[in-house]
Amino acid sequence: MSKARSVMLAGTVLVAGLGLGACSEKRWCELDATDTKVSNKYCENGTPGYEWEPDSDKKKKKKKKKSTS
């Protein structure tokens, strides 16, 4: 197998893996200003003002500060 073919195959596998990973998540696209559910194409195209949900609403865990004694 040529080097170019190997690189193309690896790229194809990577893209396919990322695509399958995105489909397995339970998320949807919303208009940020009104939190209105819209077609996923807005988020997929990176249209400003639209974001994936619930990814952005997940509460972040606060790191506990270690006290020095």
C-alpha positions in Angstrom: 0.0 0.0 0.0 1.4 3.4 -0.9 2.0 6.1 1.7 -0.6 8.4 0.3 -3.2 5.6 0.4 -2.4 4.8 4.0 -2.8 8.5 5.0 -6.1 8.7 3.2 -7.3 5.6 4.9 -6.3 6.8 8.3 -8.1 10.2 7.6 -11.2 8.4 6.5 -11.3 6.3 9.6 -10.7 9.3 11.8 -13.6 11.3 10.2 -15.9 8.3 10.4 -15.1 7.8 14.1 -15.7 11.4 14.9 -19.0 11.4 13.0 -20.2 8.3 14.9 -19.2 9.8 18.2 -21.2 13.0 17.6 -24.3 11.0 16.7 -24.2 9.0 19.9 -24.6 12.0 22.1 -28.0 13.3 23.1 -27.8 16.9 22.1 -29.7 19.3 19.9 -29.1 22.8 18.5 -30.7 25.9 20.0 -30.8 29.6 19.2 -28.8 30.9 22.1 -30.8 34.1 22.6 -34.2 32.4 23.1 -33.2 28.8 23.8 -35.5 27.7 20.9 -34.7 24.3 19.5 -33.8 24.5 15.8 -32.5 22.3 13.0 -29.0 20.8 13.8 -27.7 22.3 10.5 -27.2 25.7 12.2 -24.8 24.3 14.8 -23.2 21.9 12.3 -22.4 24.9 10.0 -21.1 27.0 12.9 -23.7 29.7 12.5 -23.1 32.5 15.1 -25.8 32.6 17.8 -26.5 28.9 17.8 -25.1 26.3 20.2 -25.4 22.6 21.0 -27.4 21.7 24.1 -27.3 20.3 26.7 -23.5 20.3 26.4 -23.2 23.9 27.4 -25.5 23.6 30.3 -23.6 20.9 32.2 -22.6 22.1 35.6 -18.9 22.1 36.0 -17.4 20.5 39.1 -15.5 22.9 41.3 -12.1 21.8 42.3 -11.6 21.7 46.1 -8.8 23.9 47.3 -6.3 22.1 49.5 -5.5 24.0 52.6 -1.9 24.1 53.5 -1.3 23.4 57.2 
